[in-house]
């Protein structure tokens, strides 16, 4: 009996009758079984997409950046749109693993592992776009401040593009460390119950020789807490810095101080949508409905409707400032070429998907409906892709000089590259779902006795007593 | 480390484990460790372990990152190659903040994880003795070290009374070695004579 127990009014985080061993069985046995047909189908489709993406990138590198439909007016198109979109998706994973840990949100334990994996894969996809966009990718190492024979000439530490290099690489490294340090004990669980020699050997290496010693757990807890504390400002800084790529320029529609909070909210918005997309499929295929419950989805849908509304307010603020700021260029960008004009359709797709449709989540019935959540998660991600497209392209295609006004539609290598990153993302995710514990086993066990359904039922006796009596009984239990 | 003799007992429930830890400590037995499948809150205090200082290490790594970033960028812009970038100052502190922050976080995170691995003596290829295969699944495994003063049978019955089950005696390497988990390869077990045999 613990002094801290969770009210029975709160939904259980783990449904069904479970004990510690059952938790291990439920989460680890899909790793030990042969994958189903659906897994193979999905995996090979992803591999095919990845192959097509690799071919598109090869084409671009071989023939040069001219095979893309970018032009002198529109220098950033699908590539940077996709970069910002993928980075944004990554943010939900860190939010769940770090910020919700600091806020002591118990429901994060069911979804954090998969969400962090999503972060890592999404950042891997994102990183490719600016690098391939450089054109001469073999020169990509020029972005690093290394002592060279040309002076040495250093990089410009004043440039937001360089801040991006540091932000994205730090974000990737820290997320990977955080994710892997959580995986070590779970790999040890797989290792110690492995039946085949190969599995015992490989998970033995992956688990770093973890034993579960109390002292090690104490350090592990300290490490997780500090990494969470570090990741929290980190995740906010990353999309802030991404928004600086735009906000520090003098392009109407980019040059606004609202960008950092607006980008961070948008990132969390799209990231949670992606977590929902992935987990609805994962829980179904791996039969983990008792761990990733409707309650988890509802919690994420609440975050979606909150951040979606923040984003909606930001859109309206931008429009208001474009009018109130009395800058004719900014006014024209927003009211003539963004909300109207040849690319106006993209603005209205963005508005519909990001601001209007998520409002269904004000209703509890909708938040708890799996089908609605799934469809909405895809709509939100379409909307957030268009948000980045709108910000980038509709600000650029009508610049200060009407003779250079232009239009933009992607060429096949640009589309292929984007599809390729989907291939990479899902290939990684399928491998993750097969070989890694998709739910943090140890963390579920540590919340099981406070939040498991069969344990919560036993708590009803204590709910009846006074708090003083309960505290007294706990204090004198042994 | 060395090869030692241990008495191992399994517990199913934290509620039984906590009083047992207390009893072992008051009886004066040498508690080698308690292996648990997940972090059991308060167990470290019950065992009398001191708080981890990993936070302090993290703070030191963090300020190292801050200092590195700030001093390196200032050195580049002011000493090594002072370049006029659009007439901007050579020490633009606000523009240095993002990279300084990122490096602080990076140094702290990487340093802490490496320190964590070092302190726990874990890395790929390292192997340690696993007292019971279910210590990473659902059992709490209490391991008591046998010294010259302890009687194995006495410890066993003591653990029995404290609520443990599957009590057994094991001779094992207490430290780590490079090995594979699919092989029984405790190297010192074969070469070295046990200390208290």
Interface residues (C-beta under 8 A of the other chain):
Chain A: X1 X19 X20 X21 X24 X145 X151 X152 X153 X154 X156 X157 X158 X160 X162 X163 X166 X167 X170 X173 X174 X177 X178 X181 X184 X185 X188 X189 X191 X192 X193 X197 X198 X200 X201 X203 X204 X205 X206 X208 X209 X210 X211 X212 X213 X214 X215 X216 X217 X218 X219 X220 X221 X222 X223 X226 X227 X230 X231 X233 X234 X237 X241 X244 X441 X442 X443 X445 X446 X449 X478
Chain B: X14 X15 X18 X19 X22 X33 X34 X35 X36 X37 X38 X39 X40 X41 X43 X44 X47 X49 X51 X52 X54 X55 X58 X62 X72 X73 X76 X77 X80 X81 X85 X88 X92 X95 X96 X98 X99 X101 X102 X103 X105 X106 X108 X109 X110 X112 X113 X116 X117 X119 X120 X121 X122 X123 X124 X125 X126 X127 X128 X130 X133 X134 X135 X136 X137 X138 X141 X176 X180 X181 X182
